[in-house]
Amino acid sequence: MGADRTTGALVRRPEDIDLAWAHRVVSSHAPGSGVRSISVDSVDVGTTTRVRLTVDHDGPDDLPRRWFVKIPSRSWKAVAITALPRLPQTEVRFYGELAGRVPVARPRALAATKRFGRGFTLVLEDVTESGAVPGKPGDALDAASAARMVSLLGRLHASHWEAASLDAELAWLAGPVRRLEDGLGTALAVPLMRRGLGRAGDAVPRGLHAPAMRYASQRRRAQRHLAAAPRTLVHHDCHPGNLYWRGDEPGLLDWQLVRIGEGAGDLAYLLATALEPAVRREAEDALLARYADALVEHGAPRLDASALRDRFRAHLTYAFEAMVVTLAVGGLIDDPICLELVRRTAAAVADHDAFAAALET
């Protein structure tokens, strides 16, 4: 589905979502179909404003009746974080151009449109309509669920192995906007790390403060090290709140940070944020081996086990940084939940001396 088919879906505020708007979305998929009523089930503000709807239409049975709509955020903090790197627009483009080439479960897009200066609108099926259960940021996976997610990541990464050099259509995922995002992250790394550590309290052991600040001050060097590996398509935000489950099978939500990167980064982010430290320590070796097997199963080369572990160690730093920065900014994830994610990622970083690994030359 291309964005041009649903240009009439563009709205900026929840108040703009009305019967006529829903009719335009439905008719783009089923011409001649109508909408009898819509009801707003919830409105939530984060990096985007997210509106859940129930739409009573007379279109085909396979056209969803529960919708999940993303429009520009009403939070000034969220806008400040996402505007320059154009994170919501990245997700719109992902659904408009790339989602069909991604062999993992994700919501179906009913509309994906953006206009410079006028914002964006992304209309997705609400996965709950088919009985799926969305994750919550503070969820903790058991080892079996983590293994299923690791297999999903292996399938995702194998599908675009070394994609940056092989597929010009993916070049935008590593283009100027992503470089701007990386530059902003580096420019703000020290003040945000300092503020986040100050807010974290005992969630981050005192012994990690100096290494964390050293990493922040040398973030550009660390990013160069983390980029020096075979690259593929990565989700880059695999925390528990961006997963959903249809029975035992996982899917991925929220593709705002999708990019070209190293698959070990997604693996590290998932295991650091989604597992209690005791579970991660016991299952980690088996999960890394399962990831390597999944890559081979889906056509990627076999990774050296020692090299994969080294890259996994280094990428744990980003999981920690992301959670500490989220805490520093505030208002994006409820503080008690964010503190729990900081605690989990701090334990992973400490277990693996990850800051030293990320700054290796």
N, C-alpha and C positions, 0 to 999 in steps of 0.2 A: 504493500500500500504506500503510495507516495503522498506527500503533504498536500500537493496541489488539489487532490480530490476533495479535501475537507477544509478549504479556506474559509467557508462559512461557519466553521466551528470556533473561530477565534473569539475569546472573551477575556476580560481582564479582572472581573469581580464575580463573586458568587451571585450577586444580585442580577447579573446579566444572563444567568443560566435559567432559561424559561422554556415554555412549550415550543415556541418557534425555533429556538436554538436546537433543542433535542430533535425536532422534526428534520432539521437540516442534516444532522449527523446520521439519523436513521435512513433518510432518503439517499444519502451518498452510498449506502450499502444495499438498500432495497428500494429502488425507485417505485413510487406509488404507494409505499407504506406510510402510515400515519402514526402519530403519538397521541394517546388519549389523555395521559396525565404524567406528571413527574413529581417526585417528592424528594426533598433534601434530607438525607438521613444523618449526616454529620458534616461539620466543617472543622478542619484541623490546620493549624499554621505552623510550618517549619521552614525548611529551605524553599518549599513552595507552599501555596495554599492548596489543600487537598479536600475535595468535596466528594462525598459519597452520595450517589443518587439511586433511586429506584425509578425506572422508566417503563411505563405501561404502553407498549406499542403493538401494532398488528403485523409486524414484520415476521420473518421466518423464525422458527424455534431456535436456530443456532445463533441468532443475533442476541447478545446478552441484554438482560433487563436490569442488572445491577452494574452501575458504572462507577469508575474511580477517576476523577477529573483533577488534573494538575494545572494550576494557573499561577501567575506571579504572586510571590509571597507578600503578605501584609506585614511581615516583620522587617524592620529596617536593618536589623543585624543580618538576617538571612540575605537580603538584597545586597548588602555591602559585601558579603562573602561570595555570592554567586554571580553578581552582575558582570564584572570584568572577565572572569574566565568562562562566562556564558554556560554554566553547568546545566540549567534546565533546557536550554536550546540544544545542548549536546544530546540529551535524552530524546528530545523530539526528533532530531536528525537520526539517531540510532533507530528509532521505531519506523521512521519514514524510509530509511535506506538500507539498514543492515540487519534488523531483527530476523528477517527470514533466512538469513545465512548463519544464524547462531543455533547450534543443535542442542540447546538446553531449554527446559521449560521456563517460560516467562509469560506475562499477561498478553492477551491479544489487544492490539491497538485498534480503536474505532476511529480515531482522528489524531493527527499529529501535524500541527501547523504552527508557524512562527512568522512574524513580520518585524523587520527592523523598526524600532521605535514604538511598536505596538504590542510587544510581548509575545506570548506563546500560549498554546493550549494543547494539552495531551489528554486524550480520553481513552482510558483502558477498561477492559472488562474488570469487574471486581471479582477476584479469584474465589471469593467466598460463595459465589453463585453455583459453582461446580463442586462445592464441598471442601475446597482447600482451606487451610488454616494459615493466615499470615503470621510470621514470627514477630516477636517483640524484642526491642534492643537488649533487654536484660536476660533473655532466655539463655539457658545453658544446655548445650547438646550432650547427649550421651555418646559413648564411643561408636555405637552402631550408626546413629544418625550422622555423626561427623564423617564416618567412612563413606556414607552415601553422598554427602556433599563433596568429599574429596574426589570421588569418582566423577561427579558432575564437572568439577573443575578440570580434571584431566581431559574429559571429552571436549569441553569448551576450548581449552588451550591447544589441544591437538588439531582442532579444526582450522586454526589460523597460524600454525607454527611458522615462525620467521616471516610473518605476514607483512611487516613493514617493508621488506625488500622484495616481496613477491607480488604484492597486490596494490597497485597505484590507487585503487578506489578507497583504500583505508588510510591514505596519506593524511587526511584531515584529522585523524585521531592522534597524530603526532605533530600537528602543525602549530602555527603561531599562537592559537588560543591556549593550547596545552603548555607551550613554553612560557606564556604569560603567567599561567597559573603556577608553574614551578618557580618563576621569578618572584611572584608575590609571596609564595610560601617561604622562600629563602629570606626575603627582606623582613618578614614579620616573625621569623622563627624564634629569635632570641626573646623579644618581649612577650610573645605568646607562651613560650615554654616557661619563662619565669613566672608569669601570672598563673598558668595552669598548675605548676608545681606548688605555688603558694596556696592555691585553692584545694589541692589534693589531700593535704593533711597526711595521715598515716597510710593512705592508699598507695603512696610511693615511698619506699624505704629511703631514709636520708642518704644512704650510700649510693643511691642512683642519681641524686641531684646533680652532682658535679659532672658525671659522665653525660647526663642528659643535656646540660648546658653546653658542654664541649661539642656534643653532636650538633646542637642548634647553631652554634657559632661557626661550625664547619659543614653546614648542611649541603652546600653546593658540592663540596668534595664527596660527601656521602652519596648524593644523588648520582654523581658520575660513576661511582663504584656500583651502585645498584642497577644502573642502566647498562653495564658492561656484560651483557649476556644475550643469548638468543631471545628474540622477542616474539610476542604473540598478542592476541586480543585478550585483554584482562578486564574484569569487572571493576576492581580497585576499591570496592566498598563492601566486602563480604562479611559484615557484622550480622548478628542474629536477627536484627530488625529488618534486614533486607532479604530474608529467606521466606519461602512459604512451602507448605507441605500438603500434598495431595496423597493421603495415606502415608506410606513410607517414602514417597518419592519427592525430592526437593525441587524447587524452582527458585529463580532469582528475580527480585524486584529492584527498582531504582537504579537505572543505568546512567545516571548523571555523570559519573566519573569514568565511564568506559574509555579505554585508551589502548595504545600499544605499549606493552611493558613486558616484564618477566613474569612468567606464570608462578614462580615461587613466591612472588609478592602476594598474590591472592591466597595462596596456601597459608602463608604466615599470618596474614590478617585474619583469616577464618579461625585458625587454631588458637590464636592469641586472644581473640575477642569472644569466641563462642564456647570455649571449654573452660570449666573450672580447672585451676592449675593442677590439682591432683589427678584429674582425669586426663588432662593433656600429657602430663609426665608419663603416665602408664601407657597411653595409647600412641604416643607421638611417633615412635619408630615404625610401628605398623602402618600408621596413616601416611607417612612419607613414602613407604614402600608401595602402598596402594596407589598413591598418586603417580609414582613412576610407572607402575604396571598399567594404569589407565591411559597414560600418554601413549604407551606402546600399542595397547589394544586398539586405539583410535588413529594410529598411523604416524605418530611422532617417534623420534629416535629414543633409544634407551638412555637415560641420564645416569651418569656415575653417581652412586649413592653418597659417597663422601662429598662430592661437589654439590649435590642437591642440598645436603644438610648445611653446608657452609653458606649457600645462598639463602636458604631458609632462615638461618641465624641472622644474617645481615638485614633481611627484610622485616624482621620483627620490630625494628626501630620505627618503621613507618606506622605500624599499628599503634604503638605506644604514642608516637607524636600525634597521630590523628585524634586519639581519645583525650590526650592532655590539652590539645588546642581546642577541641570541642568544649571541654570543661572551662577553659579560659574564656572563650567567647560567651558561653552561657546561653540558655534559652532554646537550644537545638535538640537536646535530649535532657529529660528531667535529671537534675543534679544527682540524686541518689543512684539512679541507674548508670549515669555517666561515671560516677565514682567507682562503681562495681567494674565497669569495663576498664577503667584506668588500673584498678587493682589487678585484674587478670593480665593485662598487657605488661604491667610492671613486673609481674612474676615471670612471665615468659622472657622478657629482656634480661632480667637478673639471672635466670637459669642458664642462659646461653651467652652471657657477656656480649650482647648483641651490638652495643655501641662500638666496641672495639672492632667487631667484625665488619660493621658498616664503614668504618674509617680506614680499613686496610687499603694499602696501595698495591 
